[in-house]
């Protein structure tokens, strides 16, 4: 019997053709599902011993059976599967053989947790991979078990409102289109990719479009916190992103070890972001939810050589639906280290509200203190709006005079325009001069 090849051909003319089985078992079989045909197996599919399946129709595998492991699609022992059809799989996908995706689509639609796995390390390259279902909690997950997986150069990863859990494995999107990953963006029901160290969602790029990595985690508090990477060139690049749903200090990236400019850091989560291929800078953004995470104005990067957090310089915020992105332009990835965290920086300008120019050597001048200031302009005006002092040097203080003549006691007004390595400042206020 093992030497016998079974030829199953489903032809379609004007109506669909259906085939039904409890357990679909192919042992050294030649199987062809023609375009328009539908085969439904309620007990699972096991293709083994050199079976050759060409699916150009629809192959549906349900778990509507009392047989062991119902709903599984399993390829073993030199089996070859190809074609342009649709695979609808309600339980696990196990590939120990050869799956050639061509232009096919795989829909993992089960309401229980589903696994993409292999017992011999075979990586499945899907074309279109769609995740659907109605399960909640753990049953929302489609999980990579002990193996990496990917979608092809022309494929789409459609997450819908499911969680693709890579665990410590990588899921790679080879399609460099910035629209080759889709997900539901309904607030509180977003689809996302979760990973554990060292696993990544990896995406190849070849444009200057923004690539939104829909990363999150259901470990502990459920969080969807995407990251955005916008390359500065259209040359080929590859990036890996993971959201770590714990404090960076859990990995010994201690916040107290910093460059002296960081006042506070987000202890709820951090991101791991890595440029795996390519050399061009990119804009890097990390999203947070102000209502749950607090407000953050900057971003820091862990420098492995210096073993400390370094502020990444001037950032800009963008609001996307309920989320705020902190974005760093022209990040060149040259500093070693992959952790990134949201921060608030030490207030870089200290402005007094009173000074006493009476010659006693204490508080005699109006002096601005600043950290990492790269541009500076101070203008002092009186209550009539007349300029009485101006300086472009933060180290030059106002001594309370105008053209060498002491000014009268009272209230004066300052205008400060400055830039630091991380912020722009445009400050207006008043200072009290009290010489008596």
PLY file of the C-alpha trace (Angstrom):
ply
format ascii 1.0
element vertex 436
property float x
property float y
property float z
element edge 435
property int vertex1
property int vertex2
end_header
0.00 0.00 0.00
2.86 2.36 0.72
3.99 2.16 -2.92
0.58 3.15 -4.21
0.03 6.74 -5.22
-3.52 8.00 -4.85
-4.68 10.62 -7.34
-7.48 12.83 -6.06
-8.62 15.46 -8.56
-11.51 17.84 -7.96
-12.82 19.41 -11.15
-15.08 22.45 -11.37
-17.18 23.61 -14.25
-20.17 25.79 -13.42
-20.69 24.70 -9.82
-18.38 24.09 -6.89
-17.22 20.61 -6.06
-16.89 19.51 -2.44
-15.11 16.64 -0.75
-15.61 15.71 2.90
-13.67 13.54 5.33
-13.11 13.07 9.05
-9.33 12.48 8.85
-7.60 13.34 5.60
-4.55 11.04 5.40
-2.15 11.17 2.48
0.52 8.45 2.44
2.73 8.71 -0.66
-0.28 10.24 -2.41
-0.66 12.60 -5.36
-3.45 15.04 -4.51
-4.76 17.92 -6.59
-7.50 20.35 -5.58
-8.53 22.34 -8.63
-9.60 25.96 -8.71
-13.15 26.34 -7.40
-13.14 23.02 -5.53
-13.48 22.80 -1.76
-12.26 19.97 0.45
-13.33 19.92 4.11
-11.69 17.71 6.71
-13.30 17.72 10.16
-10.70 15.57 11.83
-7.39 17.03 10.63
-4.93 16.50 7.78
-1.79 14.37 7.88
0.34 14.30 4.73
3.34 11.99 4.91
5.78 9.70 3.08
6.36 11.84 -0.01
2.78 12.98 -0.53
2.47 15.70 -3.19
-0.44 18.13 -2.71
-1.31 20.91 -5.15
-4.08 23.11 -3.77
-5.54 25.62 -6.20
-8.95 25.59 -4.51
-10.00 25.70 -0.85
-8.80 23.24 1.75
-10.60 23.65 5.09
-9.51 21.77 8.19
-11.91 22.04 11.12
-11.74 20.69 14.67
-15.32 19.42 14.48
-14.32 15.89 15.43
-13.67 13.61 18.38
-10.52 12.26 16.75
-7.14 13.04 18.35
-5.75 16.46 17.43
-8.69 17.57 15.28
-8.23 20.59 13.07
-4.45 20.19 12.62
-2.66 20.53 9.28
0.51 18.42 9.43
3.21 17.88 6.80
5.89 15.25 7.40
8.34 12.89 5.70
9.30 14.54 2.41
5.79 15.79 1.70
5.53 18.63 -0.86
2.66 21.12 -0.73
2.16 23.95 -3.21
-0.51 25.76 -5.20
-2.36 29.04 -5.27
-5.35 28.14 -3.15
-6.72 28.88 0.32
-5.99 26.88 3.47
-8.45 27.41 6.31
-7.01 25.83 9.43
-8.89 25.76 12.73
-6.12 24.30 14.89
-2.34 23.86 14.56
-0.01 24.20 11.59
2.90 21.72 11.74
5.41 21.80 8.90
8.19 19.22 8.90
8.41 19.01 5.11
8.19 21.41 2.13
5.50 24.05 1.86
5.86 26.30 -1.20
3.46 29.18 -0.72
3.32 30.56 -4.28
0.32 32.97 -4.15
-1.67 30.94 -1.64
-3.37 32.19 1.52
-3.52 30.59 4.95
-6.22 31.59 7.41
-5.76 30.47 11.00
-9.34 30.98 12.15
-9.68 28.94 15.34
-11.28 30.12 18.57
-8.66 28.26 20.63
-4.95 29.04 20.83
-3.27 27.90 17.61
0.36 26.97 17.06
2.67 27.36 14.07
5.33 24.79 14.74
7.77 22.19 13.48
9.45 19.23 15.13
12.56 19.53 12.94
13.04 23.30 12.74
11.44 23.82 9.32
10.55 27.48 8.82
7.25 28.03 7.05
7.23 30.85 4.55
3.62 31.86 4.01
2.38 34.08 1.23
-0.71 35.65 2.80
-1.22 34.80 6.46
-4.51 35.88 8.01
-5.35 35.54 11.70
-9.01 35.47 12.75
-11.18 33.93 15.46
-13.28 34.84 18.45
-11.22 33.48 21.35
-10.20 35.73 24.23
-7.20 35.71 26.53
-4.86 32.85 25.69
-7.27 31.74 22.97
-6.68 35.01 21.14
-3.14 33.87 20.40
-1.58 32.36 17.29
1.75 31.18 18.63
5.13 30.33 17.11
6.35 27.27 18.97
10.09 26.59 18.79
10.39 27.87 15.22
10.59 31.08 13.21
8.14 31.92 10.43
7.75 34.55 7.72
5.60 35.90 4.91
6.92 36.12 1.38
8.10 39.00 -0.79
4.53 39.44 -2.07
2.63 38.34 1.03
0.48 40.12 3.60
0.34 39.55 7.34
-3.25 40.36 8.38
-3.46 40.34 12.18
-7.03 41.62 12.48
-7.71 41.70 16.25
-5.56 38.67 17.11
-2.22 38.35 18.90
0.65 36.79 16.96
2.83 35.48 19.76
6.36 34.77 18.55
7.68 33.89 22.01
11.50 33.92 21.66
11.27 33.33 17.90
11.26 35.77 14.96
8.44 36.48 12.60
9.77 38.15 9.43
7.85 40.10 6.81
9.90 39.90 3.61
7.44 42.08 1.67
9.02 45.58 1.76
5.73 47.40 1.23
4.81 49.61 4.18
1.27 48.20 3.95
2.22 44.52 4.13
1.22 44.29 7.79
-2.39 45.12 8.62
-4.26 45.04 11.91
-7.41 46.20 13.60
-6.87 49.63 15.15
-10.10 49.64 17.16
-9.06 51.07 20.50
-8.65 48.31 23.08
-8.97 45.54 20.46
-5.91 46.15 18.30
-4.15 43.24 16.67
-0.48 43.00 17.55
2.70 40.95 17.57
4.18 40.00 20.94
7.69 38.65 21.50
10.02 37.61 24.28
13.75 38.31 24.24
15.40 37.65 21.78
12.40 37.31 19.47
11.47 40.09 17.04
8.94 41.22 14.54
11.29 41.76 11.58
10.32 43.82 8.55
12.30 44.37 5.37
11.98 47.87 3.90
12.83 49.55 0.58
11.10 52.94 0.76
11.04 56.16 2.76
7.50 55.45 3.95
6.66 55.06 7.62
6.58 51.41 8.72
4.35 50.91 11.76
5.33 47.83 13.76
2.15 46.79 15.61
3.82 45.41 18.72
2.30 44.79 22.13
1.93 42.20 24.83
-0.72 40.36 26.84
1.78 39.19 29.48
0.57 40.98 32.59
-1.24 44.18 31.67
-2.51 44.06 28.09
-0.70 46.76 26.12
-0.59 47.73 22.46
2.35 50.11 22.02
3.45 50.24 18.37
6.73 51.55 17.06
7.30 53.48 13.85
10.41 53.44 11.67
10.73 55.72 8.66
13.98 55.13 6.73
15.71 58.12 5.19
16.49 56.21 1.99
14.83 53.69 -0.29
17.71 51.25 -0.16
17.13 47.82 1.35
16.97 47.74 5.14
15.74 45.34 7.77
14.56 46.22 11.28
13.58 44.14 14.29
11.19 45.46 16.97
9.93 44.05 20.25
7.87 45.61 23.03
9.02 44.40 26.43
6.08 44.59 28.83
8.18 45.09 31.96
10.50 47.71 33.36
13.89 47.91 31.68
15.38 47.51 35.15
14.19 43.88 35.08
16.97 43.41 32.50
19.50 45.38 34.57
19.15 48.52 32.45
19.01 50.67 35.55
17.55 54.15 35.14
19.97 55.65 37.65
22.75 54.88 35.18
22.25 57.78 32.76
24.01 60.73 31.19
22.72 63.15 33.81
19.95 64.63 31.69
17.17 62.17 32.56
14.73 63.10 35.30
12.34 60.14 35.01
11.88 57.05 32.83
8.86 54.91 31.96
8.99 51.84 34.20
5.96 50.12 32.61
7.53 48.94 29.37
10.38 49.55 26.94
11.12 48.68 23.34
13.96 46.79 21.71
14.71 48.18 18.25
17.51 47.02 15.99
18.61 47.84 12.47
19.58 44.40 11.23
20.57 45.36 7.70
21.34 48.63 5.92
23.20 51.79 6.88
20.86 54.78 6.46
19.45 56.80 9.37
15.75 56.61 10.11
13.12 58.39 12.14
12.31 56.18 15.11
9.08 56.56 17.04
7.60 54.85 20.09
3.94 55.12 21.05
2.42 55.44 24.49
-1.08 55.91 25.91
-1.11 59.07 28.04
-4.20 58.06 29.98
-2.50 54.88 31.20
1.23 55.55 30.91
1.57 59.22 31.95
3.16 61.93 29.84
6.59 61.54 28.28
8.49 64.17 26.32
11.65 62.38 25.23
13.33 59.08 24.53
16.57 57.49 25.72
18.73 54.68 24.38
20.82 52.22 26.38
24.46 52.46 25.31
25.98 49.03 25.95
29.55 50.35 25.79
28.90 53.03 28.40
26.36 50.90 30.32
24.02 53.84 30.71
20.93 55.51 29.29
21.66 58.42 26.97
18.99 60.94 26.00
18.52 60.78 22.22
18.37 64.53 21.71
15.53 66.63 20.42
12.33 64.70 19.76
8.91 65.60 18.39
5.46 64.32 19.36
2.68 63.20 17.03
-0.83 62.18 18.04
-2.35 59.13 16.33
-5.83 58.34 17.61
-5.52 57.71 21.36
-1.75 57.26 21.23
1.14 59.71 21.27
4.35 58.92 19.42
7.68 60.29 20.60
9.80 60.53 17.44
13.53 60.95 16.98
14.55 62.09 13.50
17.71 60.95 11.70
18.66 58.28 14.23
21.72 56.51 12.84
21.79 53.37 15.06
25.55 53.72 15.45
25.52 53.59 19.24
25.59 49.96 20.40
22.49 48.71 22.20
18.87 47.91 21.38
16.78 49.11 24.40
14.75 52.33 24.05
12.65 53.93 26.77
10.40 56.96 27.12
11.79 59.63 29.45
11.33 63.10 30.82
14.48 65.17 30.94
15.88 67.38 33.66
14.48 70.90 33.22
17.28 72.46 31.21
16.53 76.11 32.03
16.42 77.53 35.55
15.00 81.06 35.68
14.89 83.06 38.94
11.92 85.30 39.69
13.74 87.88 41.85
17.24 89.32 42.23
18.78 91.97 44.48
21.56 93.98 42.78
22.71 95.76 45.96
26.41 94.86 45.81
26.41 92.46 48.74
27.65 89.62 46.55
24.48 87.58 47.03
21.95 87.27 44.22
23.25 90.43 42.57
22.50 89.42 38.99
19.65 87.90 36.96
21.31 84.72 35.71
19.86 81.87 33.64
21.21 78.39 34.28
20.99 75.88 31.44
22.04 72.38 30.49
23.05 71.35 26.97
21.96 74.72 25.53
23.02 75.16 21.90
21.25 78.44 21.04
20.19 81.24 23.37
18.67 84.71 23.31
17.51 86.74 26.32
15.67 90.06 26.07
14.66 92.18 29.10
11.98 94.87 28.68
10.40 97.30 31.11
6.68 97.76 31.66
6.50 100.13 28.69
8.00 97.48 26.40
11.36 99.18 25.99
14.34 96.84 25.63
16.87 97.47 28.37
19.04 94.36 28.05
19.74 91.69 25.48
22.21 88.80 25.27
22.92 85.81 23.03
25.18 84.19 25.64
23.61 82.18 28.45
26.68 82.89 30.56
26.11 86.68 30.40
23.93 87.89 33.28
21.89 91.08 33.67
23.20 93.24 36.48
20.05 95.37 36.77
21.32 98.31 34.76
20.43 99.91 31.44
23.40 101.41 29.62
25.29 101.47 32.92
22.54 103.23 34.87
20.86 101.28 37.70
17.23 100.50 36.96
14.46 101.33 39.36
13.08 98.64 41.61
10.05 96.90 40.14
8.88 94.24 37.72
10.66 93.57 34.44
9.77 91.12 31.72
11.97 88.57 29.98
11.70 86.79 26.64
13.87 83.70 26.24
14.31 81.83 22.98
16.66 78.88 23.26
17.47 75.43 21.95
19.04 72.48 23.68
20.06 69.08 22.42
16.53 67.85 23.19
14.10 70.79 23.28
13.13 74.16 21.88
12.25 76.89 24.41
10.13 79.98 23.98
9.59 81.37 27.46
8.00 84.61 28.66
7.84 85.75 32.25
8.69 88.41 34.80
11.41 89.04 37.32
11.38 91.37 40.31
14.33 93.73 40.75
14.75 94.73 44.39
17.97 96.58 45.12
16.89 98.05 48.47
0 1
1 2
2 3
3 4
4 5
5 6
6 7
7 8
8 9
9 10
10 11
11 12
12 13
13 14
14 15
15 16
16 17
17 18
18 19
19 20
20 21
21 22
22 23
23 24
24 25
25 26
26 27
27 28
28 29
29 30
30 31
31 32
32 33
33 34
34 35
35 36
36 37
37 38
38 39
39 40
40 41
41 42
42 43
43 44
44 45
45 46
46 47
47 48
48 49
49 50
50 51
51 52
52 53
53 54
54 55
55 56
56 57
57 58
58 59
59 60
60 61
61 62
62 63
63 64
64 65
65 66
66 67
67 68
68 69
69 70
70 71
71 72
72 73
73 74
74 75
75 76
76 77
77 78
78 79
79 80
80 81
81 82
82 83
83 84
84 85
85 86
86 87
87 88
88 89
89 90
90 91
91 92
92 93
93 94
94 95
95 96
96 97
97 98
98 99
99 100
100 101
101 102
102 103
103 104
104 105
105 106
106 107
107 108
108 109
109 110
110 111
111 112
112 113
113 114
114 115
115 116
116 117
117 118
118 119
119 120
120 121
121 122
122 123
123 124
124 125
125 126
126 127
127 128
128 129
129 130
130 131
131 132
132 133
133 134
134 135
135 136
136 137
137 138
138 139
139 140
140 141
141 142
142 143
143 144
144 145
145 146
146 147
147 148
148 149
149 150
150 151
151 152
152 153
153 154
154 155
155 156
156 157
157 158
158 159
159 160
160 161
161 162
162 163
163 164
164 165
165 166
166 167
167 168
168 169
169 170
170 171
171 172
172 173
173 174
174 175
175 176
176 177
177 178
178 179
179 180
180 181
181 182
182 183
183 184
184 185
185 186
186 187
187 188
188 189
189 190
190 191
191 192
192 193
193 194
194 195
195 196
196 197
197 198
198 199
199 200
200 201
201 202
202 203
203 204
204 205
205 206
206 207
207 208
208 209
209 210
210 211
211 212
212 213
213 214
214 215
215 216
216 217
217 218
218 219
219 220
220 221
221 222
222 223
223 224
224 225
225 226
226 227
227 228
228 229
229 230
230 231
231 232
232 233
233 234
234 235
235 236
236 237
237 238
238 239
239 240
240 241
241 242
242 243
243 244
244 245
245 246
246 247
247 248
248 249
249 250
250 251
251 252
252 253
253 254
254 255
255 256
256 257
257 258
258 259
259 260
260 261
261 262
262 263
263 264
264 265
265 266
266 267
267 268
268 269
269 270
270 271
271 272
272 273
273 274
274 275
275 276
276 277
277 278
278 279
279 280
280 281
281 282
282 283
283 284
284 285
285 286
286 287
287 288
288 289
289 290
290 291
291 292
292 293
293 294
294 295
295 296
296 297
297 298
298 299
299 300
300 301
301 302
302 303
303 304
304 305
305 306
306 307
307 308
308 309
309 310
310 311
311 312
312 313
313 314
314 315
315 316
316 317
317 318
318 319
319 320
320 321
321 322
322 323
323 324
324 325
325 326
326 327
327 328
328 329
329 330
330 331
331 332
332 333
333 334
334 335
335 336
336 337
337 338
338 339
339 340
340 341
341 342
342 343
343 344
344 345
345 346
346 347
347 348
348 349
349 350
350 351
351 352
352 353
353 354
354 355
355 356
356 357
357 358
358 359
359 360
360 361
361 362
362 363
363 364
364 365
365 366
366 367
367 368
368 369
369 370
370 371
371 372
372 373
373 374
374 375
375 376
376 377
377 378
378 379
379 380
380 381
381 382
382 383
383 384
384 385
385 386
386 387
387 388
388 389
389 390
390 391
391 392
392 393
393 394
394 395
395 396
396 397
397 398
398 399
399 400
400 401
401 402
402 403
403 404
404 405
405 406
406 407
407 408
408 409
409 410
410 411
411 412
412 413
413 414
414 415
415 416
416 417
417 418
418 419
419 420
420 421
421 422
422 423
423 424
424 425
425 426
426 427
427 428
428 429
429 430
430 431
431 432
432 433
433 434
434 435
